[in-house]
């Protein structure tokens, strides 16, 4: 509700809850709630606003009370103590993993699991960099409950395991193989923010009968809890996890802002699996 706390009547040409999607109005169309027009409030009079809006696009929405009078738009509207006139909403989206599965890759959260993320946590998301100054994102953060099981997407060899009290450091990295245009392609599957299962150690071969066994459980690393799922096509882990001459850390989860993740062989994991055919497990199990 909005109250005229002044001593003279005020007429709103438009009264609304204005919106921005990822800080802007896409295609010059702002995600505003219903516009109420030509409303006059006399001193001490209160108007109860009701409006609707369908959030059709994923992303970060920011909403705020707004009105327009003959003097123009006003969004700096004073509120009573303890009352806010702004709200932020994140809209997630479902990852289409169907093509990757058609190519033979298993679901990292288990058969039938729905994979959900938001554009803030996409591969090399600009919004991620805005919210994490100085960093760029190397993978996709897939929403998952704490202690949810994580599974390997294919057979392979465990090349790195980090167990730590710091959930930001916990990771399992498995070297997998697939085919692209008929040529064998080796890559590293990165499963971040998981507490590795006791049987998962560096050097362990993940065989066909291991694909239904967890490699670890989700730990709380940020909100919402998530699996950081990334893929790197370097020939060695040391090529993308190292300390740079500048002293900055190049890691499995983030790169310094001046380093494009692609330049150190990170790829969009979902797009990559959509184009790569899995090596027959029977041949290497």
Secondary structure, 3 states (H helix, E strand, C coil): CEECCCCCCEEEEEEEEEEEECCECHHHCCCCCCCEEEEEECCCCEECCCCCCCCCCCEEEEEEEEEEECCEEECCCCCCCCCCCEEEEEECEECCCHHHHHCCCCCCCCCCCCCEECHHHCCCCHHHHHHCCCEEECCEEEECCCCCEECCCCCEEEEEEECCCCCCCCEEEEEEEEEECCEEEEEEEEEECEEECCCCCCCCEECHHHCCCCCEEECCCCCCCEEEEEEECCCCHHHCCEECCCCCEECCCEEECCCCHHHHCEECHHHHHHHCEECCHHHHC
